[in-house]
Structures are given as C-alpha cells and as structure tokens.
Amino acid sequence: MVERVPCNNCGVPILTATAARTGGACMVCHRDPTARQQEAARERAAEIALATPQQELLTSLGKVLDRLTLDEARRAAERREEGIYGFFLMHEYFAMFSTVVFTDREFRLACEQHPEEEPVSARWAFWWPSFTDFGGPELERTVHALDLQERAMPRDEESPLLREIQRLCLVALRRVRGQGVLGADVVLALGAVEQSAEETFLYAEQLCNSDTLMRFRRELPWISEADLEMFRTHGHLACL
C-alpha cells in the first residue's frame, strides 16, 4: 500500500514523497497556502446562500440599495451648479449597480469634443456622462447569494428575481424622489446599456411628474408610441 500523510495545511492525504518535496504540504497548498481555505469558504458561502430564504435576501438587498442610492443622489446634488437634468440607477444582471448623472456642463463638453454627434440623440446617450459604480461586501454577498439561487432553479422555469431586483431599484429611486434630494425637474429612471428608450421612459413615468415627463419625451423624439404601448401591455417591466 502506498503510504500517505495528511497535508500539514489542509489535511488532504498526500504521498510521503510529495510531503518530502514540499515540506509537508499538498501541491495545491504548496502553490498557494490559502487556496484550500478560500475554496472551503466559497463552498460554505454557497451553502448558506442556498439555505437562506429568498425573501430575506431581497429584503436585505432593498435596504442596502435604498441607502447606497440615496448616498449617491446626495453626492450628485452637490453638482447642482452643473445643471443636473438626469439621475439613473443602472443594474446589470446580478453583476453591477451604478448611478449615472446627466448634467448640462458635461453634455456641452461632450458636444464640443465630439462635434460629429447629433446633440438631440446624444443628450440621453450613455457614452459621455459620469458613471459611479457602488457596492461593498454586504451588497456583493447578497447579490451573489441571489445569483446562486437563480442558477439553482430549473432551466425551464422563468426566474422572477431580475424583475424583483429591478422593482427594488425603483423603490430606491422613489425614496430619492420622496426625500427631495434632487429637484422635481430631474429625470429619475432605471436604466441599462442595452435597454430601449421606451423602457427607460416607462420607468421614468413611475418616478417623475407630468411636466418633467413631457420634457423628457420631447428629448426622445425617436420613441415609438406603438412600442410604448407594447411595453405597457406586455407586462414584463418592473413596477412600483
């Protein structure tokens, strides 16, 4: 029988010849002494994530999003002299949260630097305004746990998680509006790089007054009324 001894770092059985070469460590621990602990920590985190009730995770996510979005809105409000006209909360599927601030000052600079761009179409484009990613350990753990739960669902079952996360984003933006952190003339919306202008407008419709919406609509002349109606009736958008 081949003689084996436990790794002196993680306890995995290894050949005595390997132990002699590495000073008693398995090859994984020899290359990175923390690798086994990190793997075990990831496995334990996954077990906890899958065992945690989904509603508990969503409640935690909502509280964190409320706080972080309000903090970012307050920072944006400090730039009032730049002429803020839009504040969007962006969410990429289980990956990233960020805010986008649209200001007249940055828009003018962008137009000067890129005279080939049509000002009407560039005013609400995502290639020039300030993006601010936000997160932190609590947000990352919660989103990762929800991601693991979503991956564990049957392939043929449609996950409601994405829409619920979008709804929590809208709730966070509604709190920004309710706190009066940004003026009523600032367009608030939930956004995504691949999102249509119609979807963005319908999210803004839930957060802005009629005058602000009318101005926003005029600045999106390419919006299709037929598509707006389709998105309204299709029912796949998150709602407050």
C-alpha angles and dihedrals in degrees: 000000000000110000116235134183130195119263107255090226108041104008097239111148112254136175116271088234090057091048090052092053097044102036094255100316130118115243093258093054091040090059094041119005091200097048097094093045091049091049091048090048091052092049091049091048090051091051091051092046094052091046096049114096109254093229090056090054092047092050090052091047092051093053093049093046091049092053098042095043091050090049091052092047090053090051090049090051089061086069095061092125088063090064106251112208102161140034117181130183109215126202127184115197107282090325119080145006122200142155127230122207119201115200133174090231095056091042092055091048091049091051091050092050094044107035090164090070118092107241094216094056094037097055093084099025119124099223098084115030127090116275119197118190115206134186138114134190096292095051093043093050093049095047091045090052091051090048091054091049092049091050090051092058119101113273093236094052117091111231117228091196099095093053091047091051089050089050090052088052089054090049089053091051091047088056090053088053093046093050090054091229092143127033121268088245092063112099112234118195145150109247145184131183092240094041120116122243088242092058092047091051092050091052090050088050088067094052109034137069122247096261093052091046092051091053092046090050092052089053091055100056093160093064113121117226089206091055091047090055091045092054091045094053098036091068100210096118120096114252135196 
